[in-house]
């Protein structure tokens, strides 16, 4: 207990935060790798679509309140309130998951695996509210440790059961069981034993309806954006799923698309390194240094553009051989699709930079329009392209949708920046 209460060094916080984030990013990669190694194409497709649906439902479970919770340093809401709110959203998530399964007409093993993966995400969402509390109390090292240990142990359990039994349902049950046990071993224990993590706020005198409405309104815009973005990402996958069910494509196509889609997020992961500059952008913006604000933004974009070129070139040379080796599937025919998806992922990252810049100048509320337009576009594009071109159609749908998203966000940022600067200059003149 004494070591847990010891104030961590900045290096320790950085190490465990990066390790936890990296481990979390690798979770889907490793799980899909294990499934493709030990099971057939049909079961791999089932797991792939189950994972996709669980990611969508996770946006309901978390309600994207983590960022607000982590930055609630003045204690607008106490931990107990965040916890109760998370229980409510998790219940809504599981109801939505079951309704989604029924609406899609899933049956048998597929319905069960989808439900189990959503239950897995529900536990993850519950643990997230604890780790958001750790972050708020400046103990990201504990959040990183809990996340790392939980993922490593659950993946080991999942892999061992899959290897011995070749039973996907049983392996998913073990994944959930180990995840839940780790929740008590780490998150609950840390919150109980670390002094700074004890919730000393008193919320009993507050109107429950009032704070529930308040916290819902705080998270609602972020939730809508995240849900739409996940729906945009999933749209080609869902059309592929229907096409496979109807016999238009062979089993295994969904798995192939999910495998070559994974590297699309690599540049977005690299963007984590530049996140501290967003804080610098906020500082110079609040000081009225508009040119300095644009300079920092330009540096981020230029650096990411350089990383993007390296990523595309590296993927063109090594992408298919590495993915084929890792997953044990011959992907040589999908090099073009891989590069199209990676370019789409790079375009998305540039849009995210401008997205964050809009948040800095406090114009984030207009972003829902960009997500809405992109969602409508990809729904139309994927419905037409995927049945005609399969994996290539799915890749083209995603990449063109990201172009639309970037274009709309660029227009929004230029317009918002101009208006914000104009208002600021007018205010200065009046003073």
C-alpha positions, 0 to 999 in steps of 0.5 A: 500500500505504501508503494501505491501511495508513493508519488510517481515520477513523470517518467513513470507516469509517461511510461505506464501511460504510453504502455497502456495506450500501446497495449490497448491499441494492440488488443484487437490486432492480437485477438484477431491474429489468434482467431485467424490462426486457430479457427476457420474463415467463417468463425473469423468473420463472426469475430471480426463483425462482433468486434466491430459492433462492440466498438460501436456499442462502446460509444454508448457505454462510455458516452465519451465522458472520459475526457470531461471526467479527466479534466474535471479538476474543480470537482463539478461531479464527484466519482459516485456521480460518474459511476452511477451515470456509467452504470446507466449508460452501460445498461442502455448499451446492453439493451441497444446491443440486444436490440441490434442483434435482433434487428440484424437477424443474427442467430446461433453462434453469431448472435452469442459471440456478438453479445459476448463481445458487447458484454466485454465492452461493457466491463471495459466501459465500467473500468474506464470510469475508474481509470478516468478518475485515476487520470483526474487525480494525476495517477495515470501510472495506475490507469496504465498499469491496470489497463496493461495487466488486464489486457495481457492476462485476458489475452493469454487466457483467450489464446490458451482456451482457443488453442486447446478447444478451438471454441470461439464462444468459450474463449470469449467467455474466458476473456470476459471472466479474466477481464472482470477478475482483473477489474477487482484486482487492479481498478477496485484495489487501487481506488480503495487503497490509494489515498488520493483516489478516495472520493470525499465529495458529498453528492447526497444533497444534490438533486439527482435529476439535475446532475444527471441532466447536466452530465448528459448535456456535457457528454452529448455532443462528444457522444454524437460525434463519436457514435457517428464516427464509429458508424462511418468507420463501420459502414463498409464492414456492415455492408460486407457482412450483409453481402457475405450472409447473402452469399455474394462473397465468400467467407473470410472477406470480412476478416481480410478487410479488418486485417488490412484496415488496422494499419489505417490508424497508425498515423492517428496513433503517431499523432499522440506524440503531438498532443501536448502541442494542442495545449500550447495552441490553446495557450497562445490562442487565449493570449490572442497570438493568432499567427503563433496559433497557426504556426503551431498548427502548421508544424503539426500538419507538416510533421504528420504529412512527413510521417504519412509519406513514410507510412505509405511508402513503408506499407507499400514495401513491407505492409502485405508481407508483415500482415500475411506473416502475422495473421497466417493469411495470403494477402498479396492480392490486397496491396492496393486496398491496403494503400487506399485504406492507409491514405484514407487513415492519413486523411482522417488524421489531418481532419482530427488535427483541425477538429482539435483546433476547432475545439481550441477556439471553442467552435466544436459544436459545429463538428456534428454537421461534418460527421453527419455529412460524412455519414450520409456520404459513406452510407450511399457510397458503401451501399453502391461500391461494396456489392460491386467491388468487395474489399476494394469497394469498402476501401474506396468508400472509406477513403473517399468518405475521409476526403469528404470529412477533411474537406468539410472540416477545412471549410468549417475551420477556415470560416470559424477561425475568420469569425473568431478573429474578427470578433476578437479584433472588434472586442479589442477596438471597443475596449 
